[in-house]
Amino acid sequence: MITEIGIVAGEIWHFLDRHGKVTLEELVSGIEKPRELIFMSLGWLAREGHVLVESQDDSYMISLRKKEG
């Protein structure tokens, strides 16, 4: 399972790199994997500091964290 989470995390990273800041629903629609697997992968990326998850109205906005320097 950890391998699948890592693979989907890579797909999320590439999706965000191409599309910039997106809503959680746009991300889920754009990554054709089970919703639960996307959430696990997104949590991993957030915990590692690779993505930002921001609450906005009744949704969440997801984006890559910009590298400093």
PDB file as gemmi writes it, atoms N, CA and C in Angstrom:
CRYST1    1.000    1.000    1.000  90.00  90.00  90.00 P 1                      
ATOM      1  N   MET A   1       0.819  -1.198   0.000  1.00  0.00           N  
ATOM      2  CA  MET A   1       0.000   0.000   0.000  1.00  0.00           C  
ATOM      3  C   MET A   1       0.860   1.258   0.000  1.00  0.00           C  
ATOM      4  N   ILE A   2       1.983   1.235   0.718  1.00  0.00           N  
ATOM      5  CA  ILE A   2       2.836   2.419   0.787  1.00  0.00           C  
ATOM      6  C   ILE A   2       3.384   2.774  -0.593  1.00  0.00           C  
ATOM      7  N   THR A   3       3.630   1.772  -1.422  1.00  0.00           N  
ATOM      8  CA  THR A   3       4.103   2.029  -2.788  1.00  0.00           C  
ATOM      9  C   THR A   3       3.029   2.749  -3.590  1.00  0.00           C  
ATOM     10  N   GLU A   4       1.781   2.306  -3.480  1.00  0.00           N  
ATOM     11  CA  GLU A   4       0.670   2.961  -4.190  1.00  0.00           C  
ATOM     12  C   GLU A   4       0.512   4.407  -3.731  1.00  0.00           C  
ATOM     13  N   ILE A   5       0.629   4.640  -2.437  1.00  0.00           N  
ATOM     14  CA  ILE A   5       0.517   6.003  -1.901  1.00  0.00           C  
ATOM     15  C   ILE A   5       1.618   6.879  -2.486  1.00  0.00           C  
ATOM     16  N   GLY A   6       2.825   6.349  -2.571  1.00  0.00           N  
ATOM     17  CA  GLY A   6       3.945   7.099  -3.137  1.00  0.00           C  
ATOM     18  C   GLY A   6       3.752   7.398  -4.614  1.00  0.00           C  
ATOM     19  N   ILE A   7       3.240   6.442  -5.360  1.00  0.00           N  
ATOM     20  CA  ILE A   7       2.996   6.648  -6.791  1.00  0.00           C  
ATOM     21  C   ILE A   7       1.952   7.736  -6.996  1.00  0.00           C  
ATOM     22  N   VAL A   8       0.869   7.679  -6.243  1.00  0.00           N  
ATOM     23  CA  VAL A   8      -0.185   8.690  -6.374  1.00  0.00           C  
ATOM     24  C   VAL A   8       0.325  10.049  -5.893  1.00  0.00           C  
ATOM     25  N   ALA A   9       1.169  10.073  -4.887  1.00  0.00           N  
ATOM     26  CA  ALA A   9       1.769  11.335  -4.443  1.00  0.00           C  
ATOM     27  C   ALA A   9       2.536  11.980  -5.596  1.00  0.00           C  
ATOM     28  N   GLY A  10       3.252  11.179  -6.362  1.00  0.00           N  
ATOM     29  CA  GLY A  10       3.954  11.694  -7.532  1.00  0.00           C  
ATOM     30  C   GLY A  10       2.991  12.233  -8.573  1.00  0.00           C  
ATOM     31  N   GLU A  11       1.879  11.548  -8.777  1.00  0.00           N  
ATOM     32  CA  GLU A  11       0.868  12.021  -9.730  1.00  0.00           C  
ATOM     33  C   GLU A  11       0.275  13.349  -9.276  1.00  0.00           C  
ATOM     34  N   ILE A  12       0.035  13.478  -7.972  1.00  0.00           N  
ATOM     35  CA  ILE A  12      -0.484  14.731  -7.426  1.00  0.00           C  
ATOM     36  C   ILE A  12       0.519  15.858  -7.655  1.00  0.00           C  
ATOM     37  N   TRP A  13       1.783  15.600  -7.366  1.00  0.00           N  
ATOM     38  CA  TRP A  13       2.825  16.614  -7.535  1.00  0.00           C  
ATOM     39  C   TRP A  13       2.863  17.086  -8.983  1.00  0.00           C  
ATOM     40  N   HIS A  14       2.849  16.154  -9.937  1.00  0.00           N  
ATOM     41  CA  HIS A  14       2.885  16.519 -11.354  1.00  0.00           C  
ATOM     42  C   HIS A  14       1.627  17.284 -11.764  1.00  0.00           C  
ATOM     43  N   PHE A  15       0.472  16.878 -11.253  1.00  0.00           N  
ATOM     44  CA  PHE A  15      -0.782  17.570 -11.562  1.00  0.00           C  
ATOM     45  C   PHE A  15      -0.711  19.013 -11.083  1.00  0.00           C  
ATOM     46  N   LEU A  16      -0.260  19.215  -9.850  1.00  0.00           N  
ATOM     47  CA  LEU A  16      -0.167  20.567  -9.300  1.00  0.00           C  
ATOM     48  C   LEU A  16       0.897  21.391 -10.021  1.00  0.00           C  
ATOM     49  N   ASP A  17       1.966  20.769 -10.446  1.00  0.00           N  
ATOM     50  CA  ASP A  17       3.011  21.458 -11.188  1.00  0.00           C  
ATOM     51  C   ASP A  17       2.459  21.989 -12.512  1.00  0.00           C  
ATOM     52  N   ARG A  18       1.579  21.226 -13.146  1.00  0.00           N  
ATOM     53  CA  ARG A  18       0.967  21.635 -14.422  1.00  0.00           C  
ATOM     54  C   ARG A  18      -0.168  22.639 -14.242  1.00  0.00           C  
ATOM     55  N   HIS A  19      -0.969  22.478 -13.185  1.00  0.00           N  
ATOM     56  CA  HIS A  19      -2.200  23.263 -13.041  1.00  0.00           C  
ATOM     57  C   HIS A  19      -2.143  24.373 -11.997  1.00  0.00           C  
ATOM     58  N   GLY A  20      -1.126  24.405 -11.182  1.00  0.00           N  
ATOM     59  CA  GLY A  20      -1.057  25.428 -10.125  1.00  0.00           C  
ATOM     60  C   GLY A  20      -2.034  25.124  -9.006  1.00  0.00           C  
ATOM     61  N   LYS A  21      -2.533  26.159  -8.369  1.00  0.00           N  
ATOM     62  CA  LYS A  21      -3.452  26.003  -7.236  1.00  0.00           C  
ATOM     63  C   LYS A  21      -4.808  25.517  -7.736  1.00  0.00           C  
ATOM     64  N   VAL A  22      -5.319  24.451  -7.130  1.00  0.00           N  
ATOM     65  CA  VAL A  22      -6.605  23.872  -7.529  1.00  0.00           C  
ATOM     66  C   VAL A  22      -7.430  23.570  -6.288  1.00  0.00           C  
ATOM     67  N   THR A  23      -8.740  23.385  -6.496  1.00  0.00           N  
ATOM     68  CA  THR A  23      -9.585  22.951  -5.387  1.00  0.00           C  
ATOM     69  C   THR A  23      -9.365  21.458  -5.158  1.00  0.00           C  
ATOM     70  N   LEU A  24      -9.755  21.002  -3.997  1.00  0.00           N  
ATOM     71  CA  LEU A  24      -9.647  19.578  -3.692  1.00  0.00           C  
ATOM     72  C   LEU A  24     -10.440  18.761  -4.704  1.00  0.00           C  
ATOM     73  N   GLU A  25     -11.624  19.231  -5.074  1.00  0.00           N  
ATOM     74  CA  GLU A  25     -12.447  18.502  -6.045  1.00  0.00           C  
ATOM     75  C   GLU A  25     -11.800  18.456  -7.423  1.00  0.00           C  
ATOM     76  N   GLU A  26     -11.149  19.543  -7.837  1.00  0.00           N  
ATOM     77  CA  GLU A  26     -10.434  19.536  -9.117  1.00  0.00           C  
ATOM     78  C   GLU A  26      -9.304  18.524  -9.090  1.00  0.00           C  
ATOM     79  N   LEU A  27      -8.613  18.442  -7.969  1.00  0.00           N  
ATOM     80  CA  LEU A  27      -7.529  17.475  -7.826  1.00  0.00           C  
ATOM     81  C   LEU A  27      -8.062  16.051  -7.911  1.00  0.00           C  
ATOM     82  N   VAL A  28      -9.125  15.770  -7.177  1.00  0.00           N  
ATOM     83  CA  VAL A  28      -9.708  14.426  -7.171  1.00  0.00           C  
ATOM     84  C   VAL A  28     -10.213  14.057  -8.567  1.00  0.00           C  
ATOM     85  N   SER A  29     -10.808  15.019  -9.270  1.00  0.00           N  
ATOM     86  CA  SER A  29     -11.292  14.766 -10.630  1.00  0.00           C  
ATOM     87  C   SER A  29     -10.146  14.566 -11.611  1.00  0.00           C  
ATOM     88  N   GLY A  30      -9.041  15.257 -11.379  1.00  0.00           N  
ATOM     89  CA  GLY A  30      -7.908  15.196 -12.302  1.00  0.00           C  
ATOM     90  C   GLY A  30      -7.014  13.992 -12.130  1.00  0.00           C  
ATOM     91  N   ILE A  31      -7.053  13.380 -10.964  1.00  0.00           N  
ATOM     92  CA  ILE A  31      -6.251  12.184 -10.686  1.00  0.00           C  
ATOM     93  C   ILE A  31      -7.214  11.010 -10.672  1.00  0.00           C  
ATOM     94  N   GLU A  32      -7.107  10.150 -11.626  1.00  0.00           N  
ATOM     95  CA  GLU A  32      -8.065   9.049 -11.746  1.00  0.00           C  
ATOM     96  C   GLU A  32      -7.650   7.854 -10.885  1.00  0.00           C  
ATOM     97  N   LYS A  33      -7.741   8.071  -9.586  1.00  0.00           N  
ATOM     98  CA  LYS A  33      -7.448   7.052  -8.577  1.00  0.00           C  
ATOM     99  C   LYS A  33      -8.545   7.130  -7.527  1.00  0.00           C  
ATOM    100  N   PRO A  34      -8.665   6.100  -6.685  1.00  0.00           N  
ATOM    101  CA  PRO A  34      -9.679   6.165  -5.620  1.00  0.00           C  
ATOM    102  C   PRO A  34      -9.462   7.381  -4.704  1.00  0.00           C  
ATOM    103  N   ARG A  35     -10.555   8.024  -4.356  1.00  0.00           N  
ATOM    104  CA  ARG A  35     -10.545   9.228  -3.522  1.00  0.00           C  
ATOM    105  C   ARG A  35      -9.736   9.028  -2.236  1.00  0.00           C  
ATOM    106  N   GLU A  36      -9.933   7.887  -1.581  1.00  0.00           N  
ATOM    107  CA  GLU A  36      -9.240   7.618  -0.320  1.00  0.00           C  
ATOM    108  C   GLU A  36      -7.728   7.562  -0.525  1.00  0.00           C  
ATOM    109  N   LEU A  37      -7.284   6.984  -1.639  1.00  0.00           N  
ATOM    110  CA  LEU A  37      -5.856   6.895  -1.937  1.00  0.00           C  
ATOM    111  C   LEU A  37      -5.287   8.289  -2.210  1.00  0.00           C  
ATOM    112  N   ILE A  38      -6.051   9.119  -2.895  1.00  0.00           N  
ATOM    113  CA  ILE A  38      -5.628  10.503  -3.138  1.00  0.00           C  
ATOM    114  C   ILE A  38      -5.483  11.237  -1.813  1.00  0.00           C  
ATOM    115  N   PHE A  39      -6.422  11.046  -0.893  1.00  0.00           N  
ATOM    116  CA  PHE A  39      -6.345  11.716   0.407  1.00  0.00           C  
ATOM    117  C   PHE A  39      -5.123  11.253   1.199  1.00  0.00           C  
ATOM    118  N   MET A  40      -4.837   9.954   1.170  1.00  0.00           N  
ATOM    119  CA  MET A  40      -3.652   9.453   1.879  1.00  0.00           C  
ATOM    120  C   MET A  40      -2.383  10.055   1.293  1.00  0.00           C  
ATOM    121  N   SER A  41      -2.303  10.108  -0.021  1.00  0.00           N  
ATOM    122  CA  SER A  41      -1.125  10.648  -0.698  1.00  0.00           C  
ATOM    123  C   SER A  41      -0.986  12.144  -0.452  1.00  0.00           C  
ATOM    124  N   LEU A  42      -2.097  12.858  -0.466  1.00  0.00           N  
ATOM    125  CA  LEU A  42      -2.085  14.285  -0.201  1.00  0.00           C  
ATOM    126  C   LEU A  42      -1.623  14.558   1.232  1.00  0.00           C  
ATOM    127  N   GLY A  43      -2.079  13.756   2.160  1.00  0.00           N  
ATOM    128  CA  GLY A  43      -1.641  13.890   3.544  1.00  0.00           C  
ATOM    129  C   GLY A  43      -0.143  13.678   3.691  1.00  0.00           C  
ATOM    130  N   TRP A  44       0.375  12.709   2.990  1.00  0.00           N  
ATOM    131  CA  TRP A  44       1.818  12.429   3.000  1.00  0.00           C  
ATOM    132  C   TRP A  44       2.575  13.652   2.474  1.00  0.00           C  
ATOM    133  N   LEU A  45       2.141  14.183   1.322  1.00  0.00           N  
ATOM    134  CA  LEU A  45       2.808  15.347   0.747  1.00  0.00           C  
ATOM    135  C   LEU A  45       2.719  16.558   1.674  1.00  0.00           C  
ATOM    136  N   ALA A  46       1.579  16.745   2.307  1.00  0.00           N  
ATOM    137  CA  ALA A  46       1.413  17.874   3.234  1.00  0.00           C  
ATOM    138  C   ALA A  46       2.327  17.712   4.438  1.00  0.00           C  
ATOM    139  N   ARG A  47       2.380  16.518   4.984  1.00  0.00           N  
ATOM    140  CA  ARG A  47       3.218  16.264   6.160  1.00  0.00           C  
ATOM    141  C   ARG A  47       4.698  16.470   5.852  1.00  0.00           C  
ATOM    142  N   GLU A  48       5.096  16.114   4.633  1.00  0.00           N  
ATOM    143  CA  GLU A  48       6.485  16.279   4.215  1.00  0.00           C  
ATOM    144  C   GLU A  48       6.794  17.718   3.795  1.00  0.00           C  
ATOM    145  N   GLY A  49       5.778  18.575   3.762  1.00  0.00           N  
ATOM    146  CA  GLY A  49       5.985  19.970   3.437  1.00  0.00           C  
ATOM    147  C   GLY A  49       6.043  20.288   1.956  1.00  0.00           C  
ATOM    148  N   HIS A  50       5.555  19.378   1.115  1.00  0.00           N  
ATOM    149  CA  HIS A  50       5.609  19.583  -0.332  1.00  0.00           C  
ATOM    150  C   HIS A  50       4.399  20.318  -0.877  1.00  0.00           C  
ATOM    151  N   VAL A  51       3.266  20.254  -0.177  1.00  0.00           N  
ATOM    152  CA  VAL A  51       2.062  20.940  -0.641  1.00  0.00           C  
ATOM    153  C   VAL A  51       1.470  21.768   0.489  1.00  0.00           C  
ATOM    154  N   LEU A  52       0.696  22.764   0.081  1.00  0.00           N  
ATOM    155  CA  LEU A  52      -0.080  23.564   1.019  1.00  0.00           C  
ATOM    156  C   LEU A  52      -1.540  23.197   0.847  1.00  0.00           C  
ATOM    157  N   VAL A  53      -2.237  23.031   1.947  1.00  0.00           N  
ATOM    158  CA  VAL A  53      -3.671  22.763   1.936  1.00  0.00           C  
ATOM    159  C   VAL A  53      -4.311  23.897   2.729  1.00  0.00           C  
ATOM    160  N   GLU A  54      -5.105  24.724   2.036  1.00  0.00           N  
ATOM    161  CA  GLU A  54      -5.700  25.894   2.658  1.00  0.00           C  
ATOM    162  C   GLU A  54      -7.220  25.803   2.609  1.00  0.00           C  
ATOM    163  N   SER A  55      -7.860  26.092   3.728  1.00  0.00           N  
ATOM    164  CA  SER A  55      -9.316  26.119   3.774  1.00  0.00           C  
ATOM    165  C   SER A  55      -9.807  27.372   3.075  1.00  0.00           C  
ATOM    166  N   GLN A  56     -10.787  27.198   2.171  1.00  0.00           N  
ATOM    167  CA  GLN A  56     -11.369  28.344   1.474  1.00  0.00           C  
ATOM    168  C   GLN A  56     -12.855  28.092   1.302  1.00  0.00           C  
ATOM    169  N   ASP A  57     -13.655  28.927   1.940  1.00  0.00           N  
ATOM    170  CA  ASP A  57     -15.109  28.781   1.922  1.00  0.00           C  
ATOM    171  C   ASP A  57     -15.483  27.374   2.384  1.00  0.00           C  
ATOM    172  N   ASP A  58     -16.149  26.607   1.532  1.00  0.00           N  
ATOM    173  CA  ASP A  58     -16.561  25.254   1.918  1.00  0.00           C  
ATOM    174  C   ASP A  58     -15.705  24.180   1.240  1.00  0.00           C  
ATOM    175  N   SER A  59     -14.496  24.556   0.815  1.00  0.00           N  
ATOM    176  CA  SER A  59     -13.607  23.624   0.131  1.00  0.00           C  
ATOM    177  C   SER A  59     -12.179  23.820   0.629  1.00  0.00           C  
ATOM    178  N   TYR A  60     -11.255  23.206  -0.040  1.00  0.00           N  
ATOM    179  CA  TYR A  60      -9.833  23.358   0.242  1.00  0.00           C  
ATOM    180  C   TYR A  60      -9.116  23.671  -1.050  1.00  0.00           C  
ATOM    181  N   MET A  61      -8.095  24.531  -0.965  1.00  0.00           N  
ATOM    182  CA  MET A  61      -7.231  24.840  -2.092  1.00  0.00           C  
ATOM    183  C   MET A  61      -5.906  24.127  -1.868  1.00  0.00           C  
ATOM    184  N   ILE A  62      -5.431  23.483  -2.913  1.00  0.00           N  
ATOM    185  CA  ILE A  62      -4.203  22.698  -2.841  1.00  0.00           C  
ATOM    186  C   ILE A  62      -3.187  23.301  -3.800  1.00  0.00           C  
ATOM    187  N   SER A  63      -1.945  23.454  -3.351  1.00  0.00           N  
ATOM    188  CA  SER A  63      -0.893  23.965  -4.221  1.00  0.00           C  
ATOM    189  C   SER A  63       0.452  23.420  -3.765  1.00  0.00           C  
ATOM    190  N   LEU A  64       1.418  23.460  -4.691  1.00  0.00           N  
ATOM    191  CA  LEU A  64       2.782  23.088  -4.329  1.00  0.00           C  
ATOM    192  C   LEU A  64       3.370  24.185  -3.464  1.00  0.00           C  
ATOM    193  N   ARG A  65       4.167  23.798  -2.492  1.00  0.00           N  
ATOM    194  CA  ARG A  65       4.874  24.774  -1.672  1.00  0.00           C  
ATOM    195  C   ARG A  65       6.044  25.301  -2.504  1.00  0.00           C  
ATOM    196  N   LYS A  66       6.170  26.609  -2.582  1.00  0.00           N  
ATOM    197  CA  LYS A  66       7.240  27.222  -3.354  1.00  0.00           C  
ATOM    198  C   LYS A  66       8.559  27.063  -2.604  1.00  0.00           C  
ATOM    199  N   LYS A  67       9.602  26.685  -3.354  1.00  0.00           N  
ATOM    200  CA  LYS A  67      10.926  26.594  -2.748  1.00  0.00           C  
ATOM    201  C   LYS A  67      11.471  27.994  -2.509  1.00  0.00           C  
ATOM    202  N   GLU A  68      12.101  28.156  -1.380  1.00  0.00           N  
ATOM    203  CA  GLU A  68      12.686  29.449  -1.043  1.00  0.00           C  
ATOM    204  C   GLU A  68      14.113  29.475  -1.568  1.00  0.00           C  
ATOM    205  N   GLY A  69      14.542  30.643  -2.034  1.00  0.00           N  
ATOM    206  CA  GLY A  69      15.926  30.777  -2.452  1.00  0.00           C  
ATOM    207  C   GLY A  69      16.036  31.000  -3.852  1.00  0.00           C  
TER     208      GLY A  69                                                      
END                                                                             
